[in-house]
Amino acid sequence: MKYLIVVLMLCLSLPLFSQNYVPKQTENIKITYLPLNELQDQINSSKSATKIIYFYSNTCSATLEFNPIINDLYLKNKDKFELFVISRESKRNQEALNNYLFYEGLYFPVYLTNKKSFSSIIKTLCSDCNEDVMGDSSFYILDSDNTLLAQSHYDLTADQKKNLISKYLD
C-alpha cells in the first residue's frame, strides 16, 4: 500500500517539476514595431548602398523555403546591404515570432507594422513596385537614393530570388 501511495504521489507531482523552455529574446534577434510612416522614414533615411525590403510570413511555404537563403545572405553580407524584413504579425504574437526565429536560427531584423495587407504596405513604401505580382516572400531592392533597382514576384524560385539579390551585392 505504501508503494502505491508513493507511486501515486510521484505521478501527481511530476507536472510540477516539468517546465517549458522559452528563450528570452536574444541580442541576435531584433523585432521592432513601427507604424508604416516611421518604417518608411527609416528605410528612406538609410544610407546603405543597397536596401532590401523583404515581406515575411512564417505561414507561407515560399517564405519558409526562402528564409534560410536570405538569412545566410544577410549574415555573410551585412556590410553590403541593409535588410528590412516586414511581417504582418500582430504585436501580441511578437513572443511567438521571436521563438520561431530563434528555433529556426533566423537572425535578420523584423519590423512589425500597423497594416495587415502586404499590398497596402507595398503601395505605401514603393510606388514604383508592381504589387500585383508580389506577396509573401517577395522583396524589392533600392539603391542609396531609394531608386527601385529590382523586385521579385511570386513566380520566382528560391534560387532565382537568391541570384537576383546576389546580382546587387557584387
TORVOLUM-713565 format. One record per atom (N, C-alpha, C): residue number from 0; residue in one letter; x, y negated, z. Coordinates in steps of 0.05 Angstrom, whole numbers, padded with zeros to 5 digits. Layout:
<sites>
+------+------+--------+--------+--------+
: resi : resn :     xx :     yy :     zz :
+------+------+--------+--------+--------+
:  NUM :    A :      X :      Y :      Z :
...
+------+------+--------+--------+--------+
</sites>
This chain:
<sites>
+------+------+--------+--------+--------+
: resi : resn :     xx :     yy :     zz :
+------+------+--------+--------+--------+
:    0 :    M :  00016 :  00024 :  00000 :
:    0 :    M :  00000 :  00000 :  00000 :
:    0 :    M :  00017 : -00025 :  00000 :
:    1 :    K :  00039 : -00024 :  00016 :
:    1 :    K :  00057 : -00047 :  00017 :
:    1 :    K :  00069 : -00052 : -00011 :
:    2 :    Y :  00076 : -00030 : -00024 :
:    2 :    Y :  00088 : -00032 : -00051 :
:    2 :    Y :  00068 : -00046 : -00070 :
:    3 :    L :  00043 : -00039 : -00069 :
:    3 :    L :  00023 : -00050 : -00086 :
:    3 :    L :  00019 : -00080 : -00080 :
:    4 :    I :  00020 : -00088 : -00055 :
:    4 :    I :  00017 : -00116 : -00048 :
:    4 :    I :  00041 : -00132 : -00058 :
:    5 :    V :  00065 : -00121 : -00055 :
:    5 :    V :  00089 : -00135 : -00065 :
:    5 :    V :  00089 : -00139 : -00095 :
:    6 :    V :  00081 : -00118 : -00109 :
:    6 :    V :  00079 : -00120 : -00138 :
:    6 :    V :  00058 : -00140 : -00147 :
:    7 :    L :  00036 : -00140 : -00133 :
:    7 :    L :  00014 : -00159 : -00139 :
:    7 :    L :  00023 : -00187 : -00134 :
:    8 :    M :  00037 : -00192 : -00112 :
:    8 :    M :  00047 : -00219 : -00105 :
:    8 :    M :  00068 : -00228 : -00126 :
:    9 :    L :  00085 : -00210 : -00135 :
:    9 :    L :  00104 : -00217 : -00155 :
:    9 :    L :  00091 : -00224 : -00182 :
:   10 :    C :  00071 : -00209 : -00189 :
:   10 :    C :  00056 : -00214 : -00214 :
:   10 :    C :  00042 : -00241 : -00213 :
:   11 :    L :  00030 : -00247 : -00190 :
:   11 :    L :  00016 : -00272 : -00187 :
:   11 :    L :  00034 : -00297 : -00186 :
:   12 :    S :  00058 : -00293 : -00175 :
:   12 :    S :  00077 : -00315 : -00172 :
:   12 :    S :  00094 : -00319 : -00197 :
:   13 :    L :  00095 : -00300 : -00215 :
:   13 :    L :  00112 : -00302 : -00239 :
:   13 :    L :  00107 : -00328 : -00255 :
:   14 :    P :  00082 : -00336 : -00260 :
:   14 :    P :  00078 : -00361 : -00275 :
:   14 :    P :  00090 : -00386 : -00261 :
:   15 :    L :  00093 : -00385 : -00235 :
:   15 :    L :  00104 : -00407 : -00221 :
:   15 :    L :  00134 : -00411 : -00227 :
:   16 :    F :  00147 : -00390 : -00234 :
:   16 :    F :  00176 : -00391 : -00240 :
:   16 :    F :  00182 : -00395 : -00269 :
:   17 :    S :  00163 : -00392 : -00286 :
:   17 :    S :  00168 : -00397 : -00315 :
:   17 :    S :  00165 : -00426 : -00321 :
:   18 :    Q :  00179 : -00435 : -00341 :
:   18 :    Q :  00178 : -00463 : -00349 :
:   18 :    Q :  00182 : -00465 : -00379 :
:   19 :    N :  00171 : -00486 : -00390 :
:   19 :    N :  00175 : -00492 : -00418 :
:   19 :    N :  00198 : -00510 : -00421 :
:   20 :    Y :  00215 : -00505 : -00441 :
:   20 :    Y :  00237 : -00523 : -00446 :
:   20 :    Y :  00228 : -00545 : -00466 :
:   21 :    V :  00228 : -00569 : -00456 :
:   21 :    V :  00220 : -00592 : -00473 :
:   21 :    V :  00244 : -00611 : -00472 :
:   22 :    P :  00259 : -00613 : -00494 :
:   22 :    P :  00282 : -00631 : -00493 :
:   22 :    P :  00274 : -00660 : -00492 :
:   23 :    K :  00291 : -00675 : -00478 :
:   23 :    K :  00287 : -00704 : -00478 :
:   23 :    K :  00297 : -00714 : -00505 :
:   24 :    Q :  00288 : -00738 : -00513 :
:   24 :    Q :  00297 : -00749 : -00539 :
:   24 :    Q :  00327 : -00753 : -00537 :
:   25 :    T :  00341 : -00741 : -00555 :
:   25 :    T :  00370 : -00744 : -00555 :
:   25 :    T :  00378 : -00769 : -00568 :
:   26 :    E :  00402 : -00777 : -00564 :
:   26 :    E :  00412 : -00802 : -00576 :
:   26 :    E :  00414 : -00799 : -00607 :
:   27 :    N :  00414 : -00774 : -00617 :
:   27 :    N :  00416 : -00770 : -00645 :
:   27 :    N :  00390 : -00773 : -00660 :
:   28 :    I :  00368 : -00771 : -00645 :
:   28 :    I :  00341 : -00773 : -00657 :
:   28 :    I :  00329 : -00800 : -00650 :
:   29 :    K :  00323 : -00815 : -00671 :
:   29 :    K :  00312 : -00842 : -00666 :
:   29 :    K :  00285 : -00845 : -00679 :
:   30 :    I :  00264 : -00848 : -00663 :
:   30 :    I :  00237 : -00853 : -00672 :
:   30 :    I :  00228 : -00880 : -00663 :
:   31 :    T :  00220 : -00897 : -00682 :
:   31 :    T :  00212 : -00924 : -00676 :
:   31 :    T :  00185 : -00930 : -00687 :
:   32 :    Y :  00168 : -00943 : -00671 :
:   32 :    Y :  00142 : -00952 : -00681 :
:   32 :    Y :  00145 : -00981 : -00690 :
:   33 :    L :  00137 : -00987 : -00714 :
:   33 :    L :  00138 : -01015 : -00724 :
:   33 :    L :  00112 : -01020 : -00741 :
:   34 :    P :  00099 : -01042 : -00736 :
:   34 :    P :  00078 : -01050 : -00755 :
:   34 :    P :  00090 : -01052 : -00783 :
:   35 :    L :  00073 : -01048 : -00803 :
:   35 :    L :  00083 : -01047 : -00830 :
:   35 :    L :  00098 : -01072 : -00839 :
:   36 :    N :  00089 : -01096 : -00831 :
:   36 :    N :  00103 : -01120 : -00838 :
:   36 :    N :  00130 : -01122 : -00826 :
:   37 :    E :  00134 : -01112 : -00801 :
:   37 :    E :  00160 : -01112 : -00789 :
:   37 :    E :  00179 : -01092 : -00802 :
:   38 :    L :  00167 : -01069 : -00809 :
:   38 :    L :  00183 : -01049 : -00824 :
:   38 :    L :  00193 : -01060 : -00850 :
:   39 :    Q :  00175 : -01074 : -00864 :
:   39 :    Q :  00183 : -01087 : -00890 :
:   39 :    Q :  00205 : -01107 : -00885 :
:   40 :    D :  00203 : -01123 : -00864 :
:   40 :    D :  00224 : -01142 : -00858 :
:   40 :    D :  00251 : -01128 : -00852 :
:   41 :    Q :  00249 : -01106 : -00838 :
:   41 :    Q :  00274 : -01092 : -00832 :
:   41 :    Q :  00287 : -01080 : -00857 :
:   42 :    I :  00271 : -01069 : -00874 :
:   42 :    I :  00281 : -01058 : -00900 :
:   42 :    I :  00293 : -01081 : -00916 :
:   43 :    N :  00278 : -01103 : -00919 :
:   43 :    N :  00288 : -01125 : -00936 :
:   43 :    N :  00312 : -01139 : -00925 :
:   44 :    S :  00315 : -01139 : -00898 :
:   44 :    S :  00338 : -01153 : -00886 :
:   44 :    S :  00363 : -01135 : -00885 :
:   45 :    S :  00360 : -01110 : -00891 :
:   45 :    S :  00384 : -01092 : -00891 :
:   45 :    S :  00403 : -01100 : -00913 :
:   46 :    K :  00428 : -01101 : -00906 :
:   46 :    K :  00449 : -01109 : -00925 :
:   46 :    K :  00463 : -01085 : -00938 :
:   47 :    S :  00453 : -01062 : -00933 :
:   47 :    S :  00465 : -01038 : -00944 :
:   47 :    S :  00463 : -01039 : -00975 :
:   48 :    A :  00484 : -01029 : -00988 :
:   48 :    A :  00485 : -01029 : -01017 :
:   48 :    A :  00463 : -01012 : -01029 :
:   49 :    T :  00455 : -00991 : -01015 :
:   49 :    T :  00434 : -00973 : -01024 :
:   49 :    T :  00415 : -00967 : -01001 :
:   50 :    K :  00389 : -00969 : -01006 :
:   50 :    K :  00369 : -00963 : -00985 :
:   50 :    K :  00350 : -00942 : -00996 :
:   51 :    I :  00346 : -00921 : -00981 :
:   51 :    I :  00327 : -00900 : -00989 :
:   51 :    I :  00304 : -00900 : -00970 :
:   52 :    I :  00280 : -00903 : -00980 :
:   52 :    I :  00256 : -00903 : -00965 :
:   52 :    I :  00241 : -00877 : -00971 :
:   53 :    Y :  00240 : -00859 : -00951 :
:   53 :    Y :  00230 : -00832 : -00954 :
:   53 :    Y :  00204 : -00828 : -00939 :
:   54 :    F :  00184 : -00816 : -00951 :
:   54 :    F :  00158 : -00812 : -00939 :
:   54 :    F :  00157 : -00783 : -00929 :
:   55 :    Y :  00154 : -00781 : -00902 :
:   55 :    Y :  00158 : -00756 : -00888 :
:   55 :    Y :  00132 : -00746 : -00876 :
:   56 :    S :  00127 : -00720 : -00879 :
:   56 :    S :  00105 : -00707 : -00865 :
:   56 :    S :  00113 : -00679 : -00859 :
:   57 :    N :  00112 : -00671 : -00833 :
:   57 :    N :  00120 : -00644 : -00826 :
:   57 :    N :  00099 : -00623 : -00831 :
:   58 :    T :  00077 : -00631 : -00845 :
:   58 :    T :  00057 : -00612 : -00853 :
:   58 :    T :  00057 : -00607 : -00883 :
:   59 :    C :  00075 : -00619 : -00898 :
:   59 :    C :  00076 : -00617 : -00927 :
:   59 :    C :  00099 : -00597 : -00934 :
:   60 :    S :  00092 : -00577 : -00950 :
:   60 :    S :  00113 : -00557 : -00957 :
:   60 :    S :  00136 : -00568 : -00973 :
:   61 :    A :  00130 : -00588 : -00990 :
:   61 :    A :  00152 : -00600 : -01006 :
:   61 :    A :  00170 : -00616 : -00987 :
:   62 :    T :  00159 : -00629 : -00967 :
:   62 :    T :  00175 : -00644 : -00948 :
:   62 :    T :  00192 : -00624 : -00931 :
:   63 :    L :  00180 : -00603 : -00923 :
:   63 :    L :  00195 : -00583 : -00907 :
:   63 :    L :  00218 : -00571 : -00923 :
:   64 :    E :  00215 : -00568 : -00949 :
:   64 :    E :  00236 : -00558 : -00966 :
:   64 :    E :  00258 : -00579 : -00970 :
:   65 :    F :  00250 : -00604 : -00971 :
:   65 :    F :  00270 : -00626 : -00977 :
:   65 :    F :  00283 : -00637 : -00952 :
:   66 :    N :  00271 : -00634 : -00929 :
:   66 :    N :  00282 : -00645 : -00904 :
:   66 :    N :  00312 : -00637 : -00899 :
:   67 :    P :  00319 : -00611 : -00901 :
:   67 :    P :  00347 : -00604 : -00895 :
:   67 :    P :  00366 : -00617 : -00916 :
:   68 :    I :  00357 : -00621 : -00940 :
:   68 :    I :  00373 : -00633 : -00961 :
:   68 :    I :  00379 : -00662 : -00955 :
:   69 :    I :  00357 : -00677 : -00949 :
:   69 :    I :  00361 : -00706 : -00944 :
:   69 :    I :  00376 : -00710 : -00918 :
:   70 :    N :  00371 : -00692 : -00898 :
:   70 :    N :  00385 : -00694 : -00873 :
:   70 :    N :  00415 : -00690 : -00877 :
:   71 :    D :  00422 : -00670 : -00894 :
:   71 :    D :  00451 : -00665 : -00900 :
:   71 :    D :  00463 : -00689 : -00915 :
:   72 :    L :  00449 : -00699 : -00934 :
:   72 :    L :  00459 : -00723 : -00949 :
:   72 :    L :  00463 : -00746 : -00930 :
:   73 :    Y :  00444 : -00750 : -00912 :
:   73 :    Y :  00446 : -00772 : -00893 :
:   73 :    Y :  00470 : -00769 : -00874 :
:   74 :    L :  00473 : -00745 : -00863 :
:   74 :    L :  00495 : -00741 : -00844 :
:   74 :    L :  00523 : -00743 : -00858 :
:   75 :    K :  00525 : -00735 : -00883 :
:   75 :    K :  00550 : -00737 : -00897 :
:   75 :    K :  00556 : -00764 : -00910 :
:   76 :    N :  00535 : -00780 : -00914 :
:   76 :    N :  00539 : -00805 : -00929 :
:   76 :    N :  00527 : -00830 : -00914 :
:   77 :    K :  00526 : -00829 : -00888 :
:   77 :    K :  00514 : -00852 : -00873 :
:   77 :    K :  00526 : -00879 : -00881 :
:   78 :    D :  00551 : -00878 : -00888 :
:   78 :    D :  00565 : -00903 : -00894 :
:   78 :    D :  00558 : -00914 : -00922 :
:   79 :    K :  00544 : -00898 : -00938 :
:   79 :    K :  00538 : -00905 : -00966 :
:   79 :    K :  00510 : -00915 : -00970 :
:   80 :    F :  00492 : -00909 : -00951 :
:   80 :    F :  00464 : -00918 : -00954 :
:   80 :    F :  00450 : -00919 : -00927 :
:   81 :    E :  00429 : -00934 : -00927 :
:   81 :    E :  00412 : -00935 : -00903 :
:   81 :    E :  00386 : -00920 : -00909 :
:   82 :    L :  00378 : -00903 : -00891 :
:   82 :    L :  00355 : -00886 : -00895 :
:   82 :    L :  00332 : -00896 : -00877 :
:   83 :    F :  00309 : -00900 : -00889 :
:   83 :    F :  00285 : -00907 : -00874 :
:   83 :    F :  00265 : -00885 : -00879 :
:   84 :    V :  00260 : -00868 : -00859 :
:   84 :    V :  00241 : -00846 : -00861 :
:   84 :    V :  00215 : -00856 : -00849 :
:   85 :    I :  00194 : -00855 : -00864 :
:   85 :    I :  00168 : -00865 : -00855 :
:   85 :    I :  00149 : -00841 : -00852 :
:   86 :    S :  00138 : -00840 : -00827 :
:   86 :    S :  00119 : -00818 : -00821 :
:   86 :    S :  00092 : -00830 : -00814 :
:   87 :    R :  00071 : -00816 : -00820 :
:   87 :    R :  00044 : -00824 : -00813 :
:   87 :    R :  00035 : -00813 : -00786 :
:   88 :    E :  00053 : -00801 : -00772 :
:   88 :    E :  00046 : -00791 : -00745 :
:   88 :    E :  00037 : -00814 : -00727 :
:   89 :    S :  00019 : -00808 : -00710 :
:   89 :    S :  00010 : -00829 : -00691 :
:   89 :    S :  00029 : -00831 : -00668 :
:   90 :    K :  00028 : -00854 : -00654 :
:   90 :    K :  00046 : -00857 : -00631 :
:   90 :    K :  00042 : -00836 : -00610 :
:   91 :    R :  00017 : -00826 : -00607 :
:   91 :    R :  00012 : -00806 : -00587 :
:   91 :    R :  00025 : -00779 : -00594 :
:   92 :    N :  00032 : -00775 : -00619 :
:   92 :    N :  00045 : -00750 : -00627 :
:   92 :    N :  00076 : -00753 : -00629 :
:   93 :    Q :  00086 : -00775 : -00618 :
:   93 :    Q :  00114 : -00781 : -00621 :
:   93 :    Q :  00131 : -00759 : -00607 :
:   94 :    E :  00123 : -00750 : -00584 :
:   94 :    E :  00138 : -00729 : -00570 :
:   94 :    E :  00139 : -00703 : -00586 :
:   95 :    A :  00117 : -00695 : -00597 :
:   95 :    A :  00116 : -00671 : -00614 :
:   95 :    A :  00134 : -00674 : -00638 :
:   96 :    L :  00134 : -00698 : -00651 :
:   96 :    L :  00151 : -00703 : -00673 :
:   96 :    L :  00181 : -00702 : -00665 :
:   97 :    N :  00187 : -00714 : -00642 :
:   97 :    N :  00214 : -00713 : -00631 :
:   97 :    N :  00223 : -00684 : -00627 :
:   98 :    N :  00206 : -00667 : -00616 :
:   98 :    N :  00213 : -00639 : -00611 :
:   98 :    N :  00217 : -00625 : -00638 :
:   99 :    Y :  00200 : -00630 : -00657 :
:   99 :    Y :  00202 : -00618 : -00683 :
:   99 :    Y :  00229 : -00625 : -00696 :
:  100 :    L :  00236 : -00651 : -00696 :
:  100 :    L :  00261 : -00660 : -00707 :
:  100 :    L :  00285 : -00647 : -00693 :
:  101 :    F :  00283 : -00645 : -00666 :
:  101 :    F :  00305 : -00633 : -00650 :
:  101 :    F :  00308 : -00604 : -00657 :
:  102 :    Y :  00287 : -00588 : -00657 :
:  102 :    Y :  00289 : -00560 : -00662 :
:  102 :    Y :  00297 : -00553 : -00691 :
:  103 :    E :  00290 : -00571 : -00710 :
:  103 :    E :  00298 : -00566 : -00738 :
:  103 :    E :  00326 : -00578 : -00744 :
:  104 :    G :  00338 : -00592 : -00725 :
:  104 :    G :  00364 : -00604 : -00729 :
:  104 :    G :  00364 : -00627 : -00749 :
:  105 :    L :  00342 : -00642 : -00749 :
:  105 :    L :  00340 : -00665 : -00767 :
:  105 :    L :  00346 : -00691 : -00751 :
:  106 :    Y :  00366 : -00705 : -00760 :
:  106 :    Y :  00376 : -00728 : -00745 :
:  106 :    Y :  00373 : -00755 : -00759 :
:  107 :    F :  00355 : -00756 : -00779 :
:  107 :    F :  00351 : -00782 : -00792 :
:  107 :    F :  00332 : -00799 : -00775 :
:  108 :    P :  00334 : -00826 : -00778 :
:  108 :    P :  00316 : -00843 : -00763 :
:  108 :    P :  00288 : -00843 : -00775 :
:  109 :    V :  00268 : -00842 : -00758 :
:  109 :    V :  00240 : -00841 : -00767 :
:  109 :    V :  00225 : -00866 : -00757 :
:  110 :    Y :  00209 : -00877 : -00775 :
:  110 :    Y :  00193 : -00900 : -00769 :
:  110 :    Y :  00163 : -00893 : -00770 :
:  111 :    L :  00149 : -00897 : -00749 :
:  111 :    L :  00120 : -00894 : -00748 :
:  111 :    L :  00108 : -00921 : -00753 :
:  112 :    T :  00087 : -00922 : -00768 :
:  112 :    T :  00075 : -00948 : -00774 :
:  112 :    T :  00045 : -00948 : -00770 :
:  113 :    N :  00032 : -00971 : -00773 :
:  113 :    N :  00004 : -00973 : -00767 :
:  113 :    N : -00015 : -00967 : -00790 :
:  114 :    K : -00004 : -00957 : -00812 :
:  114 :    K : -00020 : -00949 : -00835 :
:  114 :    K : -00021 : -00919 : -00837 :
:  115 :    K : -00044 : -00908 : -00846 :
:  115 :    K : -00047 : -00879 : -00847 :
:  115 :    K : -00044 : -00869 : -00876 :
:  116 :    S : -00045 : -00886 : -00895 :
:  116 :    S : -00044 : -00877 : -00923 :
:  116 :    S : -00016 : -00884 : -00935 :
:  117 :    F : -00003 : -00864 : -00946 :
:  117 :    F :  00023 : -00869 : -00959 :
:  117 :    F :  00019 : -00888 : -00982 :
:  118 :    S : -00003 : -00886 : -00996 :
:  118 :    S : -00009 : -00904 : -01019 :
:  118 :    S : -00009 : -00933 : -01010 :
:  119 :    S : -00022 : -00939 : -00988 :
:  119 :    S : -00022 : -00967 : -00979 :
:  119 :    S :  00005 : -00976 : -00969 :
:  120 :    I :  00020 : -00958 : -00957 :
:  120 :    I :  00047 : -00964 : -00948 :
:  120 :    I :  00065 : -00970 : -00972 :
:  121 :    I :  00063 : -00953 : -00992 :
:  121 :    I :  00080 : -00957 : -01016 :
:  121 :    I :  00073 : -00983 : -01030 :
:  122 :    K :  00047 : -00989 : -01033 :
:  122 :    K :  00038 : -01014 : -01046 :
:  122 :    K :  00049 : -01038 : -01031 :
:  123 :    T :  00050 : -01037 : -01004 :
:  123 :    T :  00060 : -01059 : -00988 :
:  123 :    T :  00090 : -01062 : -00990 :
:  124 :    L :  00104 : -01039 : -00988 :
:  124 :    L :  00133 : -01040 : -00987 :
:  124 :    L :  00146 : -01043 : -01014 :
:  125 :    C :  00134 : -01032 : -01035 :
:  125 :    C :  00147 : -01031 : -01061 :
:  125 :    C :  00127 : -01037 : -01083 :
:  126 :    S :  00124 : -01062 : -01090 :
:  126 :    S :  00105 : -01069 : -01111 :
:  126 :    S :  00112 : -01058 : -01138 :
:  127 :    D :  00138 : -01052 : -01143 :
:  127 :    D :  00146 : -01041 : -01169 :
:  127 :    D :  00143 : -01011 : -01171 :
:  128 :    C :  00137 : -00998 : -01149 :
:  128 :    C :  00134 : -00969 : -01149 :
:  128 :    C :  00107 : -00961 : -01160 :
:  129 :    N :  00107 : -00937 : -01173 :
:  129 :    N :  00082 : -00926 : -01182 :
:  129 :    N :  00072 : -00906 : -01161 :
:  130 :    E :  00055 : -00916 : -01143 :
:  130 :    E :  00046 : -00899 : -01120 :
:  130 :    E :  00028 : -00876 : -01129 :
:  131 :    D :  00018 : -00877 : -01153 :
:  131 :    D :  00000 : -00856 : -01163 :
:  131 :    D :  00015 : -00829 : -01166 :
:  132 :    V :  00041 : -00830 : -01169 :
:  132 :    V :  00056 : -00805 : -01172 :
:  132 :    V :  00073 : -00799 : -01148 :
:  133 :    M :  00068 : -00813 : -01126 :
:  133 :    M :  00084 : -00809 : -01102 :
:  133 :    M :  00066 : -00799 : -01080 :
:  134 :    G :  00078 : -00786 : -01060 :
:  134 :    G :  00063 : -00776 : -01037 :
:  134 :    G :  00083 : -00767 : -01016 :
:  135 :    D :  00074 : -00747 : -01000 :
:  135 :    D :  00092 : -00736 : -00980 :
:  135 :    D :  00117 : -00726 : -00994 :
:  136 :    S :  00140 : -00730 : -00982 :
:  136 :    S :  00167 : -00722 : -00992 :
:  136 :    S :  00177 : -00739 : -01015 :
:  137 :    S :  00162 : -00760 : -01023 :
:  137 :    S :  00172 : -00778 : -01044 :
:  137 :    S :  00190 : -00799 : -01031 :
:  138 :    F :  00206 : -00812 : -01047 :
:  138 :    F :  00223 : -00833 : -01038 :
:  138 :    F :  00227 : -00853 : -01060 :
:  139 :    Y :  00237 : -00876 : -01053 :
:  139 :    Y :  00247 : -00895 : -01073 :
:  139 :    Y :  00273 : -00907 : -01063 :
:  140 :    I :  00289 : -00916 : -01082 :
:  140 :    I :  00316 : -00926 : -01077 :
:  140 :    I :  00317 : -00955 : -01085 :
:  141 :    L :  00328 : -00971 : -01066 :
:  141 :    L :  00332 : -01000 : -01071 :
:  141 :    L :  00361 : -01007 : -01070 :
:  142 :    D :  00369 : -01028 : -01084 :
:  142 :    D :  00396 : -01038 : -01080 :
:  142 :    D :  00396 : -01059 : -01058 :
:  143 :    S :  00419 : -01072 : -01053 :
:  143 :    S :  00421 : -01091 : -01031 :
:  143 :    S :  00403 : -01116 : -01035 :
:  144 :    D :  00395 : -01121 : -01060 :
:  144 :    D :  00377 : -01144 : -01065 :
:  144 :    D :  00348 : -01135 : -01066 :
:  145 :    N :  00342 : -01111 : -01057 :
:  145 :    N :  00315 : -01099 : -01056 :
:  145 :    N :  00303 : -01096 : -01084 :
:  146 :    T :  00320 : -01091 : -01104 :
:  146 :    T :  00311 : -01085 : -01131 :
:  146 :    T :  00307 : -01055 : -01133 :
:  147 :    L :  00285 : -01046 : -01144 :
:  147 :    L :  00280 : -01018 : -01147 :
:  147 :    L :  00299 : -01005 : -01167 :
:  148 :    L :  00314 : -00985 : -01157 :
:  148 :    L :  00333 : -00971 : -01174 :
:  148 :    L :  00320 : -00945 : -01186 :
:  149 :    A :  00305 : -00931 : -01169 :
:  149 :    A :  00293 : -00906 : -01177 :
:  149 :    A :  00271 : -00899 : -01157 :
:  150 :    Q :  00254 : -00881 : -01166 :
:  150 :    Q :  00234 : -00870 : -01148 :
:  150 :    Q :  00230 : -00840 : -01155 :
:  151 :    S :  00223 : -00825 : -01136 :
:  151 :    S :  00216 : -00797 : -01141 :
:  151 :    S :  00186 : -00794 : -01146 :
:  152 :    H :  00178 : -00770 : -01153 :
:  152 :    H :  00150 : -00765 : -01157 :
:  152 :    H :  00145 : -00736 : -01149 :
:  153 :    Y :  00120 : -00728 : -01147 :
:  153 :    Y :  00113 : -00702 : -01136 :
:  153 :    Y :  00120 : -00679 : -01155 :
:  154 :    D :  00128 : -00684 : -01180 :
:  154 :    D :  00135 : -00662 : -01198 :
:  154 :    D :  00165 : -00655 : -01196 :
:  155 :    L :  00180 : -00670 : -01182 :
:  155 :    L :  00209 : -00664 : -01180 :
:  155 :    L :  00213 : -00641 : -01160 :
:  156 :    T :  00232 : -00624 : -01167 :
:  156 :    T :  00240 : -00603 : -01148 :
:  156 :    T :  00259 : -00615 : -01127 :
:  157 :    A :  00264 : -00600 : -01106 :
:  157 :    A :  00282 : -00610 : -01085 :
:  157 :    A :  00310 : -00615 : -01097 :
:  158 :    D :  00319 : -00598 : -01115 :
:  158 :    D :  00346 : -00603 : -01127 :
:  158 :    D :  00346 : -00627 : -01144 :
:  159 :    Q :  00324 : -00632 : -01159 :
:  159 :    Q :  00323 : -00656 : -01176 :
:  159 :    Q :  00323 : -00682 : -01158 :
:  160 :    K :  00309 : -00680 : -01136 :
:  160 :    K :  00309 : -00703 : -01117 :
:  160 :    K :  00337 : -00708 : -01106 :
:  161 :    K :  00351 : -00686 : -01099 :
:  161 :    K :  00378 : -00688 : -01089 :
:  161 :    K :  00396 : -00701 : -01110 :
:  162 :    N :  00394 : -00692 : -01135 :
:  162 :    N :  00410 : -00704 : -01156 :
:  162 :    N :  00404 : -00733 : -01161 :
:  163 :    L :  00379 : -00741 : -01158 :
:  163 :    L :  00371 : -00769 : -01162 :
:  163 :    L :  00384 : -00786 : -01140 :
:  164 :    I :  00383 : -00777 : -01116 :
:  164 :    I :  00396 : -00792 : -01094 :
:  164 :    I :  00426 : -00793 : -01098 :
:  165 :    S :  00438 : -00770 : -01104 :
:  165 :    S :  00467 : -00768 : -01107 :
:  165 :    S :  00478 : -00787 : -01129 :
:  166 :    K :  00462 : -00791 : -01149 :
:  166 :    K :  00470 : -00809 : -01171 :
:  166 :    K :  00475 : -00837 : -01161 :
:  167 :    Y :  00461 : -00846 : -01140 :
:  167 :    Y :  00464 : -00873 : -01130 :
:  167 :    Y :  00483 : -00874 : -01106 :
:  168 :    L :  00494 : -00852 : -01098 :
:  168 :    L :  00513 : -00852 : -01076 :
:  168 :    L :  00542 : -00852 : -01085 :
:  169 :    D :  00546 : -00847 : -01111 :
:  169 :    D :  00574 : -00847 : -01122 :
:  169 :    D :  00583 : -00874 : -01130 :
+------+------+--------+--------+--------+
</sites>
